[in-house]
Amino acid sequence: MKRSQKLFQHAQLFIPAGVNSPVRAFRAVGGTPPFIQRGKGAQVWDADGNAYIDYVGSWGALVVGHAHPEVVKAVQRAAERGLSFGAPTEPEVELAELLCKLVPSLEKVRLVSSGTEAAMSAIRLARGFTGRARIVKFEGCYHGHADALLVKAGSGALTFGQPSSAGVPAETAAHTIVLDYNNAFALEKTFERDGAEIAAVIVEPVAGNMNLVPPRPGFLETLRKLCARHGTVLIFDEVMSGFRVALGGAQALYGVKPDLTTLGKVIGGGLPVGAFGGRRDIMDRIAPLGPVYQAGTLSGNPVAVAAGLATLKIIQAPGFFDRLAATARALCEGLGRAARESGVAFSAQHVGGMLGLYFRATAPVSYPEVLQCDKEAFNRFFHRMLAEGVYLAPSAYEAGFVSSAHGAAELEKTVGAAKKAFAALR
Ligand SMILES: *Cc1c(COP(=O)(O)O)cnc(C)c1O
């Protein structure tokens, strides 16, 4: 038996399903996950010594690749000075100032330790600021696992959201209105009816948790206009898209400014950092300036902040995001050609360094269209690619990621593997 399989069996004795986050268990694609031992640049190696070109990149966090020497050095130096103080430190101010400089809508920002925490705190802040309870989210968007956000659309005429997880009280979910992503009409109707009660709209400005679905032209602009008209706080959840689709995130790419923004993933460079920030008048409602409580023992942790700062330094180099997007584009084109040669219904697109691969003739523009992708074809493709040394996200409903460490050699190897994998689908 492979060492990864043994480790996975052992893990299940002590950790539910053997994993600390569900998608890692490979339930969507079947089989057992490789246990990763180390990573360098665009590659990871598993416990059996197999090498893979990695298109997960810790779910987008590793925009400069694994174990980048400058990031590792920054972490080591910070660790030597002490791991945590629970008191103010200079580097966290440097990170906050840099985030405000780079992300167009940020005037003030608070650091936290995960994207979940950032989204949960932003929702509480929006509610505290407006004195309203209801929020709007979109089906297929993920904002971490806070109760108010683990909600799916109610059936039929029900406008109340339903819990999408056991343990979320129906009363909590009832405050969340769930709408279709990219559907501006449904949004206008909802605001006409309930606008005065809606504290916040939270949206992934580039959806990356239902595979990749970019915003339709006008969708984000409509959101902005409606929220402004009704005194609703517009929250862009840029935990994934921030420093991933462009240096200033999706708000820089599309030129739409939210009131609050949540960040995570890239800003920690592989260590646990999240952030939420935005308009000064809203942010100043947080404790101890204002009545909205929020806190964290490890918030602004100096080692994590060092990793984030080192990563942000690298990605500010001129042309970084042009090169990242060019890599993603070349990969999409190569995969598209390989699929056509085999006559497989497939499409691929990217926004900056985020990838969408779909077993469907055209790229989906909505969650229902994402669900129409051929999941069985993806699963077979996934396992063949894994066997060929290419590690894709283990679900048809996840986005993919390239890093600055992915170069021509990695792309060539990936497209070569894909030719075999597509041919095997015929
Ligand atoms: C990953 C993600 C989160 C949750 O972040 P965690 O650090 O996993 O808690 C929230 N929102 C979006 C858009 C994400 O992609």
The ligand as an SDF file (V2000), in Angstrom:
LIG
                    3D

 15 15  0  0  0  0  0  0  0  0999 V2000
  -11.2450   30.9180    0.9320 C   0  0  0  0  0  0  0  0  0  0  0  0
  -12.3440   31.8820    0.9700 C   0  0  0  0  0  0  0  0  0  0  0  0
  -12.9330   32.2960    2.1760 C   0  0  0  0  0  0  0  0  0  0  0  0
  -12.5980   31.6610    3.4910 C   0  0  0  0  0  0  0  0  0  0  0  0
  -11.2980   31.8680    3.8570 O   0  0  0  0  0  0  0  0  0  0  0  0
  -10.6450   30.8970    4.9850 P   0  0  0  0  0  0  0  0  0  0  0  0
   -9.3000   31.4820    5.2020 O   0  0  0  0  0  0  0  0  0  0  0  0
  -10.6410   29.5320    4.3710 O   0  0  0  0  0  0  0  0  0  0  0  0
  -11.5120   30.9690    6.1800 O   0  0  0  0  0  0  0  0  0  0  0  0
  -13.8640   33.3130    2.1450 C   0  0  0  0  0  0  0  0  0  0  0  0
  -14.2240   33.8820    0.9880 N   0  0  0  0  0  0  0  0  0  0  0  0
  -13.6990   33.5050   -0.1930 C   0  0  0  0  0  0  0  0  0  0  0  0
  -14.1270   34.1900   -1.4390 C   0  0  0  0  0  0  0  0  0  0  0  0
  -12.7630   32.4790   -0.2480 C   0  0  0  0  0  0  0  0  0  0  0  0
  -12.2900   32.0850   -1.4320 O   0  0  0  0  0  0  0  0  0  0  0  0
  1  2  1  0
  2  3  1  0
  2 14  2  0
  3  4  1  0
  3 10  2  0
  4  5  1  0
  5  6  1  0
  6  7  2  0
  6  8  1  0
  6  9  1  0
 10 11  1  0
 11 12  2  0
 12 13  1  0
 12 14  1  0
 14 15  1  0
M  END
$$$$
